[in-house]
Amino acid sequence: MVDASQNGFALRVRQLLPDGWFPAPPAEGEEEQAPVLNALLQGFGSVFAWVWGLLLWTNEQMRLSTMVGAFLDMFAADFFGTSLPRKQGESDDEYRKRIQEALFPSLGTRPDVENTILYEVGRPGRLIEPRNAADCKGVGSAAAPAIGGGYGYGAPGLRYGSRMVPFQLFAQLPTGDTAPPSTQTLTRIAAVMPAGTIAWTQDVESLDG
């Protein structure tokens, strides 16, 4: 392996000098016979070693998998403009992962909507598809809710399903308030939804009930 250290570069320059002009480089443990020459060459070696390190570092900034710091921010700005900024305190590895996910997104599935809500709110939300029995459960009665799969009139969690509203879902975001969802959140949910589908979205104080 090439010695790219300061001393390694100094030695390589010294080897280019004509034989007999200066004493040979000392072997390990020997005393330097040309200290002035060595001091001069070490100065060159320091510059070459710095340039070599800069080249290696620059090469790393040309690949998403190895770039760091401001180069990650510039990469995201080039591809996504202002839509994918670095979060406060976010590490390079965490930011790189989000950039990679944005470059090759998974779209059009229920988990994609769930992941978007988790990213936006910081906690899992609740999705209710009217045609999904697992979301709406069955209809029982308050006296015997187990008849309807554990849910009934007056029982928490009962959802009315319908086969007449395909390609729609209700999304509840546990933001801790009942204000309208932010435009950014709605835009990002819409971005992962399949074409021709609707997500009726609301902020809720909690998902209990």
Secondary structure by P-SEA (a helix, b strand, c coil): cccccaaaaaaaaaaaccccccccccccccccccaaaaaaaaaaaaaaaaaaaaaaaaaaaaccccccaaaaaaaaaacccccccccccccaaaaaaaaaaaaccccccaaaaaaaaaaaccbbbbbbbcccccccccccccccccccccccccccbbbbbbcccccbbbbbbcccccccccaaaaaaaaaacccccccbbbbbccccc
